[in-house]
Amino acid sequence: MSSKNTITPFQINITEERISLLQQKLALSILPDELEDAGRDYGVPLADIQRLLARWQSGYDWKKHEKELNQELPQFQTDIDIEGHGTLKIHFVHKKSNVEGAIPLLFVHGWPGSVVEVRKILPLLIQGSPAFHVVALGLPGYGFSEAPKKKGFAFDQYAEVGNKLMIALGYDQYVTQGGDWGYMVTRRIAHLYGGTHCKAWHTNYEAAEPGRVPPELFSQPAEFFKNLSPDITPEEKSGLERSVWFRTQGMGYFMEQSTQPQTIGYSLADSPVGLLAWIYEKLVNWTDNYPWDDDEVLTWVSIYWFSNAGPAASARIYYESVREAPTANPLPTIPHGASVFPKDIFVAPLSWTKSPHRVFETAHNKGGHFAALESPEVLVGDLRKMFAQGGPAYGVVEGRISDAIPSSLKVTKLQLTIHAKHKPFFLVPTSPKVEAWSFSLKWLQVAATQGFQTSTISGGLPSYTAVKNQMNAVTKPFQISVPDKSLELLNKKLALSILPDELEDAGRDYGAPLSDIQRLLARWKSGYDWRRYEKQINSELPQFQTEIDVNGHGTLKIHFVHKKSEVEGAIPLLFVHGWPGSVVEVRKILPLLIKGGPDQPSFHVVALSLPGFGFSEAPRKRGFAFDQYAEVGNKLMLALGYDQYVTQGGDWGYMVTRRIGHLYGRNYSRAWHTNYEAAEPGRVPAELFSKTDEFLKNLGPEYTAADKAGLERTVWYRNQGMGYFSEQATQPQTIGYSLADSPVGLLAWIYEKLVNWTDDYSWDDDEVLTWVSIYWFSTAGPVASVRIYYENRHEKPYIDILPTIPHGASVFPKDIFVAPLSWVNEHRIARWTESPYRVFATVHPRGGHFAATEQPERLVEDVRRMFAKKGPAFGVVEGRIGY
């Protein structure tokens, strides 16, 4: 404890100024659109957020609920010194029982909970037999506890806070209870202070010990369940299915908060509706049909919104947890109890979680992740059974047994109480770097599975003449012209921006640095002139819109750039951007591509604005994936009179042009070039990610220094940079509320990638703000663009068959996936990406993910070399050789 060692009563008292600011921000809320029949598959339903937002704006009374919390929960604050981290002011609840000999119990919440989770169990615990003196710790950085200021505040430090608090309150010996992060904190308390101070621990979130989870459960779940051991009961199978669901559908938030907590923190700190969706999704998905009252939800969320350090501080526990050494979490040797609820987020068979020190376990037939809220009587009943006379942990706290039985009674009995026929138990990921990543490597290893049935197009290939005639009548010139009211709304929201705090010396480790966002925000508020850049884009890029009928998805209004070369015989080229790009990526390469000369081919350039991006209309139905994007691109080229053409793209542009090459190759698409080359299935050794250090250490002599650097870059992206991918591929609607409502959140979300994915490119602040503004002012809003991740992940594997038309690749060393290269003939060809149809490949010494922006001359030179007179793809377009 601090030398002051003072404990002072505390009452929550949010100022009217903060409440007024919240109301101003709620009044300016912008909600994203939603796909037809989306349900909960894409994230939090729009109808739920509309209802909750309306209640938050009018009807919900924070002061009423604040008063109730203050009346129900006796609260205090005290200063606690943490080794290496200084003194923090800690908020906690403390209620002593009137029962003589009551057992001191430390309750620890998790995320997205707080000390309010103790509300229902507190009055139950302080009475009855045995009774408990209850202390509920507000974790540092949560609610009304001060947040750590330095890096490295992990479970040892949280445990130190909890132990010192109990000792300061006069509880030299105590027991603990916790779920979620409370499980990890109380487990660490039991390890560090077990026997001396902490005498037993109970959890409602039970983890499997290392090595007990078959890796096939998550890497090949369908195969795993098909060959399930007969020893696994139906209840255990249900628990495993629940675990797989969470791993594959619900861990995007975990991946983001454990790798880039500062980046997501800007959205959570600035957007109340974004914070609402981020938390509400978990409250619903992690519970067992719990009947959440709207005011109950808004109270949980408001505690995060009004918290002392802001919502971002609470997310950093994820980052610190995954960076602890594996040896930091040994199994405690004091008595341990577990209550298992079937709708928790990790539920594994008993044998996977068994421990020689677990003396009490019980499985329930109903309940989820928030046991103290959903099943308070059941949870308290389990604690009583564990610590009661005759229970397996009776008398562990000397002199505090809540009855007359001598405290010298030994713990010798294992008590099992089963409320279902069989017993599921919890599983927790040990490292999101490998185990917590639930996706196949579709982004790193394109699932081009040879041998599957090839994709078919309903009705056959489109008629060139029919498409051309259909669209000529509806193709119109287009100029970007953002309404004044949209600019006014943006300026109002920027003026009300709230930024999160930042740890000392955080650098870029935790996400987009605060100083960068402060500078960009100041420029966006004052100095940046959207109208100026809108005019520049309109003057540089000849833009158009047209309507395209997409099979099964109706008609969409598509935005594109089209610039014809003056060179007779110029080659038609379709350029396709990715995320977080747009058609503005074509700005630097457009004037270069349309130029011709005796030694270089010229191109007619079409830059497609993908549906849902920029000023193209967004799909309204589910299942708009790469077949549909490819259909749009092909029909656009036909409508413009290009019955044969070539393509270029990176990021999602790679996937779209690859699909165009597969579906429309030879008939229409004659060749494709990419600046993002993915590995074919089976070419990436699993050890690269599962045993990285050992793999890189034992690289053969055939791997160059550049090869190794590329692999290290790939591992960095996989381990540190894919949180956004995980979230956008599983819950795009949920993150969409933040991106649609918070300009500063959108700025941080995109800016992080612009910097991290480039090769020290000197981004001008106005250039960044223009890229971000195009998303902010986009026709459908930013959320429409991120659904491509979800649809990609839910495609069938057959559709990624390798196209059989000529293919070229330009490799840049600071892209997000960089495969090893070797010399083949006169070109450097990637071994891991090698294809019999690749006729051109080159590697560059500099450059990153956004080649058209970072290295426009090099990219254009590669495209020219591929299609030049002596190039490997010369003459692929009949009658258009580029000269």
N, C-alpha and C positions, 0 to 999 in steps of 0.2 A: 504494500500500500504506500501511498504518498506519505511524506513526513507529517502532512496535515492530518491525515487519518480521519477526515470528517465525513460524516454521512448526513446528507441534508434531504429533507422531504422534497418531493418534486410533484408538480402538477403540469399536465400538458396545457399550454396556453398559446395557441397560434394567434398571431396578431391579425387585426382586421386588414392591415395592409397586404399581408400575404394571401388572405382569403380573397380580397378584392382583385389581386393580380391573377389568381387562379380563375376567377369568374371572367375576367377580361379575356384570358386565353381560351377558356371554354367557349365563349361567345364567338371567337374567331376560328373555331375548329373546322378543319377540312377533312372529310371522310373519303376514302377511296371507293371506287366502284366494286362490283362483285360479279362473278360469273353466275350464269343461270344454274340453278340446282347444285350450287357449290357445297351446301351443307357445312359440315365442320372439316371437310377434307383438306381445304386450303388454309385453314386457320379459323380465327374467331368470326362467326357469322356477322354480317353487317347489321342485321336486325337487332342482335344483342347489344352491339355497341351503340346503335342509335337510341335504344331504350335507356341504356345506362347513362349515356351522355345527356339525354333529356332530363333524367332524374337528377344528375349532378348539377345541371344548370338551374333547375327549378324544382324544388321539393326536398332535396337532400339538405339537411341542416348539420354541418360539421360541428357547430358549437353544442348541439344536442348530444351528439355521440361523444364528443370530447368530454362533456360533463359526466356522461355515463361511465366512461373509462376511468375518469378520476375518482368517481364514487366507488366503483367496483374494485379497483386495483390500487392498493397502497404502494406508491412509487417513491423512489429515492434516486439520488445521484451521489457518486463518490469518485474521488481521484484515485487511480491505480497506476503505479509505476510498472512499466513493462520493459524488461531488459532489452536494451538496444533501441527502444522506440519511445522513450520518454513517458510522460504522464498523460493519461487519457481520462476524460470525465465519462464515467460509465453510468448508464441508466438501468434500473432494475426494479422489479416488484418484490416485495418481501412481506409475507403474512405468516405470523406465528400462530401455531395451534394452541388452544387452551388445554389440550391434553398433556398431562405430565409425561415426560419421556418421549414426546413426539420425535420422529426421525427427521433430521435436516435433509431436504431434497433440493438439488439444483436442477431446474428445468431449463433446457436450452433449445431455442427454436431454430429454424432453418430459413431458406429462401423459397418462395416469397412470403414468408411469415414474419412474425415479430412477437414481442412479449404479449400481445393480445391473444395469442393462441392459448395462454394459460387461463383465460377467463372462465371457461366452463369447468375445468378440473380443479381450480383453486378452492372453491367452497367445498368440494367433495373431499379433497386431500386433507384439509385441516381438521376434519372431524372423522369419527369412525374409528375402527381398530384394524390395523394400526393407523395412527394419524401422523401427519407430516408438517414440519415447518417448511414452507415453500418459498424458494427464491427463484425468480424467473429473470434470467440474464438477458439484457438487450445487447446483442453482439456489437462489438465496436464497428462503427460504420452503418449500423442499422438504427432506425427509429431515432431515439433521442440520446443515443450514446455517441460520443465523439469518434470520428474516424481516424485510423492510423494515417500518419503523414509520410512514412517511409516505406520503401519497397520491402518485400519479404515478410510481411505480417501474415503468418500461416498458422497451422493448427497448434504448434507449440505455444504461440503467443495467445491465441484464443483460450487455450487451456490454462495458461498462466493467469489470465484475467479471471476466469471462473474460479480457480482455486484460491487466489488471493481475496476475491470477494467473499467467499464462504468463510475464510479464516477471519477476515475483518469483521464479519457479522457474529463472530464467536463460535462458529461451527468448525471445530478442529477436525472433526470427522463427519462425513456426510455421504449420501448416495446421489446418483444422478439419473436423469431421464431426458431423452432427446430423440428426435427423428430428423431426417434430411441432414443438413450440416450439423444439426445438434447431435446426430449419431457420431459424426467424425470428431466433434469437439469433446463430447463426453468420453468417447473411446480414448482420445489422447490424454484427457485428464486421468482416466483409469490407468493408462500406461505410465505417465510421468509421476503421478501422485498417489497411485494405487497402494493400498496397504497402510500407508502413513496417514493420509487424509481421506482420500476417496476409498470407500470400503466396498462398494458394489455399484454396478451400472445397469440400467435397463434401457432398451431401445424399442421403437416401433418401426425401425428400418434396419434390417439385418443384412450384412454383406457376406458375400462368399470370399473365402480366403484364396490367395493366389494359387493358380494352377487347378482349381476345382471346376472351372467353367470350360466345357469343351469349346474350342474356338469355332467349330462348325455351327454352333448355335446361331452365331451372327454372320458368319461368312457364307454359309450355305443352309439357311434355316429350313427351306423346303425339303432338302435332302435329310437334314437332321430329324425333322418330325416324321418323315417317311420311315426312317429306320429307328424310331424311338425305342428305347429299351422297354421291355414288358414290366420292368420294375418301376417305371414312371407311371404314377396314377393319373386319372383324368384331371384331378385338381392340380396336380403338379404340372401337367401339360398345359393347363389353362394359365398357370402362373408363368410358365416359360413363354407362352404366346404373348402374354402381357409384357414381359420383358423385351421380347423382340419388337413388339409394337413401339415401345418407348425408344428403343435403340434406333429403329429405322424411321420413326415418324416424329418423335418428340424431343430429340436432343440438339436441335439446331441452336436453341438458346444457350445450351451448355457449351457447345463448340465456340460460339461467339464470345461468351462471357469468360471463357477460359483462355482465349487467345488475344482478343481485342476489346477488353472491357471498357476502355476509355472511348472507343469509337461508338459502341452502342450506348454508352453513357450520355452522349450529347442528345440523342433522341429521348431517352428516359427522363433527362433533366429538363428538357424544353417542352415536351409535348404531353400534356395530361392525358389526352385520348390515346396516345401511343403507349404510355405507361399503363393505362387501364387495360388495353388489349394485351400487352405483354404479360401482365399478371393474371388477368381474367382467364386467358387460355389455360393456364396451369391449374387455376382453382377448379375449373370444370373438368378438365381432362384427367386430373390426378385424383379425383374423388369418386366415390361409389354412388353416383346419382344423388349426391347431397343437395338438398333444396336451398341453394343459395338465395338469400334475400338480397335485393338490389342494394339496400343500404348497408348490409353486411359487406358486400363486395366493395362498395365505395369507401367504407371505413378502412378496410385492409389497404386499399390503394392510396387513400389519403395519407395514411401514416408514412408511406414511402414518399409521397409528394411533399409532405411537410417535414420530413426527417431533417435532422440537424445538418447532415452532410450532403443531402440529396440522394436520389436513387442510385446514381452511378457508383457510389462508394460501396454499396452492398454487393455489387457484382464482382468486385475484385477478389473475393474469397475463392472464386472459381480459378482465376489465373494463378493465385499463389498455391492452391491445393495441388495442381498438376505439376508444379515445379519442385515439389518436395522430393527428396531422395526416397527411393523405394524402401529403404531401410527405416524410414521415419515412422512407419505405421505397424509396429509389431503388435501381436495379440496381447492384450492385458491379461494378467494372471489373477485378477480378483473376480469374485462371483459376478456372473453376467446373466441377464434375463432378456427375453425377446418376445414381443407380441407381433404376430404376423396378420396383416390385413390383405385380402385377396386383390384389391384394386390399387395396391401401391405401384410404383413405377418400375421396380425390379423385384421379381418374385421367383425364387429358385427352390429346388428340392432341398429338403432337410439335410441330406448327406453332403450337399455342397457348402453348407454354412456351419456344420457341426464344429463345436469347440469343446475341449476338455474342461473349460471353465464356465461353460454355459450351464447354469443350474436350474433355469426356469425357461420354459417356452410354451407358448400357446398359439394356436391358429384359429382365426375367426372366419366365419362364413360371410361377413359383410364388413365393408369399410375400405378406406383408401389411404392416401398419403398423409392427410392431416388428421391423425387419430384423435388428438386432444380436442379437435373441433367436431369431427364427425361422430366419434364414438367415445365420448368422455367417460361415461359410466363404465364401459367395457375396459378402457385403458386403466382407469383408477382401480377397477376390480383386479386387474392383473397385478398391479403394483402391490396391492394389499395381500394377494396370495403369495407373492414372492417374499414379502417382508413380514408376514404375519407369523404368529406362533404356529409352529409346525411347518412353516414355509422354508424353502431351501436357503434363504438369505436372512433368516430370523437372527437378530442379535448381532449383526455385523458392525453396527455402530455402538461402541461401548457406552453403556449407561442410558441408551435411548432405544427402548424396545416397545414403548407404548403399552406395556402390561407388566405383570409381575414375574415373568419367567426370567431366570438368570441369564445375563448377557454372555456368559461363558459358553453357551450352547454352540457346539461346532456345526459348521455347514457340511452336512454329509449326504443330503438327499437331493435327488433330481426329481423335480415335479413337472409333469407333463399334463396340460389341460388342453384337450382337443375338442373344438366346437364344430369341426367338420371331420369327415372320415379320414382324410389325409392332410398332410401338413406342407403347405408351400412356404418357402423362405426367401429372403431378399438377396439381391445381388447388386453390388455397386461397382462401377468401372474403376479400375486402378490407374489407368492412364488414357486420357482422350487422345493422346498422340497416336496410339495404335488401336487399343481395344474399344474406345468410345466412338470410333468412326464407323458409322453404320452403312455407308454407301459403297457400292461397287466402284471401281475406278473408271466409271464411264467418262469422267472428265480427264483422267490421266491415261487410261487405256480404253480407247474407243471399242465398244463391244461389237466389232465387225465380225460376227460369228459366221464363218463360212459353213455351208452345208444346210443352213435353214432355207425355207422357202423364200424366194425373192418377193419383194414388195410388189403389189399390183395396184394399178390405178383404175378406179372404177370408170368404166366406159372407154378405156383405152387412152392413148395419148391425145392431148387437146389438138384441135385443128388450128393450124397457124392462121389461116384466113378467117375462121370464125372468131377467134379471140381478137384478132386485129380489128375486124369490123365492129365487134361488140364494144371495144374500149375506145375507139377513135372518137366516138360521139361524146364520151364523158371525161376525156383527158383535158384538164384545164391548167393554165399557168397558176402558180401558187406563190404567194409572198407571206412570210411570217409576219403576223401583226397581232401581238398580244394586246388584249383589251386593256384600257387604262385602269378599269376596276380591278383587274388581276394584279397589276403593278401596285396599286394602292393597298390591296390586301396584303401583298408580300411585304411592303414597307411597314405596315402596322405590325405584322408578325415579327419582323426583324427587330423592331423597336422594343418588343416585349421579350426578346430572347433571354433565356436563362442558361448559363453554362455550368457544367459540373466542375468540381475541384480537380486537382491532379496531384499525384504523389511527387515527392521530391526526386529529382534526377530520373524521372520516368522515361525521358527520351521518347523513342517510338515503340518501346517494348510493349506498352499497354494499348497502343492504338494511336490515332491522330493526336499530335501534341496540342495542348491547350493554347500555347502561344501562336501556333499556326492558325487555329480556328479563330482566335481573337482577332488576329490581323485580317483574315479573310472576311470575317463578319463586319469589322469596322469598314472595310472597303465596300462591301455589299450595301451597307447602310448609307454610306456617303462617299461618293467618288465613282463608283461603278455605274456606268450608263448603259442599261440594257438596250435602249433605243439606238444607241450608236452601233452596238454589235449586231443588233437585229438588221440594221441597214447594211452593214458590211456583209453579212451572210447573204442577204437578198441580192446584193450587187455582185457578189462573187459566184454564187451558186444558182444556176437556172433551175428553178424548182417547179414541180407540177404535182397535181393530184389526179388520181383516176380511180374508178370503181372496179374491183376485181371480185368475181364470184369464186368462192372457195368451197369445194365440195364438202357438203355437210355443215357448212358454217355461214352460209349466206353471203351477202355482198359487203365488202369492206372498202372504205375510202383509203387509198394508199398514197402516201407522200413519197416523192423520189426526186433525185437530181438527174438531169439529162443534159449532157454537153456533147455535141457532135464535133468530130475533128474535121478540118478542112481538107484533110488528105483523102483522096479517092482510094477506096479499098481499105480504109481503116478498120481495125478489128473491133467488133462490139464486145465490150467488157462490162460485166455486172459486178459491182463492188458491194459487199455486204459487211456491215459493221457488227459489233457484238455489244456486250454490257461491260462497263457503263459508258459505252460510246454512243454515237449517233451518226447521221449522215455528215455531220461537220468534220468527221475524220477524213473525208475525201478532199478537204479544202487544199491541202498542200500538194497532193499528188495529181489532182485534176488538171492543172495547167501543164504539168509535165507529160501526162499520158496522152493528151490530145496533140502534142507536138510531134512532128515527123521529121524525117531526114533520110539521106541515102543509106545510113548505117543503123537506123533505128525505126522500128514499126510505130505506128500511131494507132490510137484507140478512140472509138466512140464510147464515152463513159456514162454508165447508168449506176447511180448509187441508191440502193433501196433502203428506205426507212422501214425497218421491220414492223409488222403489225403490233400495236401496243407501245411502240417507241416513238418519241418525238411527235410528229404531226400526222402519223398514220393512225387510223382508227384501230381500236383494240378488239380482239375476238370477244364474243359474248358467251360462247359455249365452252364447255370443258373439252379437253383433248386436242387443242390446237398445238400440234407439235411439229417436228421437222418436215414431215410429209407436207403439211399445210404451208409452212414457211417456204418450202421449195416450190410448191405449186404457185404461190404468189410471185416469186421471183421469175419463174419460167414464163408464166402468163404475161407478166409485165414486159419481158423482153420480146415476146411474140407480138404483143400489141404495139410495140414501138417499131416493128418491122424487122426485127432481128430474129430470123428463123434459125440462125446458128450463131453461137456466141461462146465466149469463155468467161470464167469467173475468178474473182480474187476475194479472199476474206480471212480474218483471224478471229479468235475467240469464238462466239457463237456463229460468226460468219464462216468459220471453218466447217462447222457442222452443217450449216444450211447449204453452202456450196458443195460440200461432199454429198449431201442428199440429192441436190440437183444433179450432180454427176452420176449418181446411182439411178435415179428415176428417169432422167431425161438425157442421159449420156448418149452420144453418137447421133441421136435424132436431132437434138437441139443444142445441148451443152457439149462442146467439143473438147474442152480441156479445163482444168482448174488448177489454180495456184493459191497457196496459203502461206501465211507467216506464223502459223501455229500448227505444228506437226505432232499429232498424237500417236502414241504407240499402239500397235495392233495387239489383240488379246494374247496373253501368255508371254509377251516380250519383256515385261517388267518383272524381275524377280521379286517375290514377296518379301524377301529378306531386306530389300532396300528400305522398307518402311518398318518392318518388325524388328530388324537387328541392324539398324543403320550404321552404327559405329563399326561393328565387325565387318559389315559388307564393304564399306568404303576403305577400311584398313586393308582388306584382302583383294582389292581390285587388281586384275591382271595387268601385265606390262603393255597390253594392247590398248589400254585406256589411257588417253592423254590427260594432261592437267586440265585442259578445257572440258573434257568429258567428266572428270571428277567434279569440277566447279558446277557443271550443269546438273549433275545428280544432287549435289548439295543444295542447289537452288530449288530443285524439285521437292526435296525433303522439307526444306524450309516452308515452301508453300503448303505442302500437305499438312504439316504440323502446326504452323502458325497463321496461315492465311486463308483457311477454308471455312471458317465459322459462318461467314456470310453465305457461302454456297450451301451449307447444311441447312441454314434457316430458310433461305429462299427456295430450296428444293423440297421442303417439307411443310412449312407454314408461311407461304408467301403473303397470305392475307393478313396475318398477324403483324409481320414487320411492315406491311404496307400502311398500316394506320400511322406509324411514326413517320415514314417517308412522305406520306401525303400531307401530314399536318405540320411538320417541323422543318422549316428551311435549313436551320443550322444542323439538324439531325441528318438531313439529306446531304448537306455539304460534307459533313464528316464521313458519312457512309461511302460517298464517292471519292472524296479527296484521298482517303487512306489508300485506295487502290491506284489512283493516278500516280501517287508517289512511290508506293511499294512495288508496283509492277513495271516501273520504268528504270532506265539505266542512267540515273543522275540527270534526267531531263530537267531543264531549267524552266519549270512551269511558271508562267507569268500569272499573277493573281487574277487578272481579268480573264485570262484564258481558262483558268479553273472555274471561275464564276459563270462563264458562258456555257461551258459543258454542263454545269449543275443547273443553270437556269433553263436549259432546254428540257431537262427532266422535270423541273418544277412547273414549267409552263406547257408541258406536253398535253396533247389533246385528251388523253385518258388518265393522266396523272402517273406518278412514278411506279405505283404498285403493278400496273399492267405489264411493265417491262420485266418484272422479276418472275412472272409466272412461267416463263420459258424454262426456268430451272426445274420447276415442279413437273411440267409436261415431259421434259427430257428424261427425267428419272422414271417416269411411268410408261415409257414406250416399251414395246416388245423388242427383244434382242435382234430379230432378223433384219431390222431396218437399217442397221449400220454396216451392211455388206460393202466391201471395198469397191468403189467405182472402177470400171474397166477402161476409162478414157485416160489420155495423158495427164499426168499430174506433176506439179512442181512445188518446191518448198524452199522458203528462206528461213533460216534459223538465226535467232538473235539470242545472245547469251543470258540476258536478264528477263527472258520470258518466264512464265510461271511453271512451265513444264519443258525441260530441255533434255533430250535424249542423247546418248553417246553417238559419236560419228566415226566413220572410217573411210578411207579412200577406196572408191570403186570407179574404175576407168578414170575419166577426167573430172568426175564430180565427187564431192564428199557426201556420202549417203549414210543416213542414220541406220545402224544395225537394228535398233529396237523398233524403228518405224519403216523399215525397208519394204518396198512394194514393187512387184513386177511392172506396175504401170507408171511408176515415178520416173520421169525422163529428165528431170532437172532438180538439183538441190545445191544450195550454197549456204555456208555458215559465215557469219559476220563477227568482227571483233567487238562491236559495240551495238547497243540497242536493246529494247525490251518488248513489252507486250503490245504497245501501240505503235507498230512500225510505221504506219502512214503518217503519224504525228512526229515521232522521234527521228526516223530515218527515211524521209520521203524519197530522197534521191537514190539511196541504195535499194529500196523496195522497187521503185520504178525501173531501175537498171536491171534488176533480176527479172522482172516481168518482160522487159524488152528482150533480154538475152534468151529467154525461153521461147519467145515467139518470133525472133529475128530470122533472117534468111538462112543463117547457118545454125539456128537453134533447133532443139529437139522437137519443138511443137510448131515448127514453121508450116503454114498452109493448112492448119487443121480446119479453119473456117473456109468453106468453099467460096472462091471469088473474092475473099477479103483477106489479103496476106499482110496488110498493114502498111503498104507502100503505094 
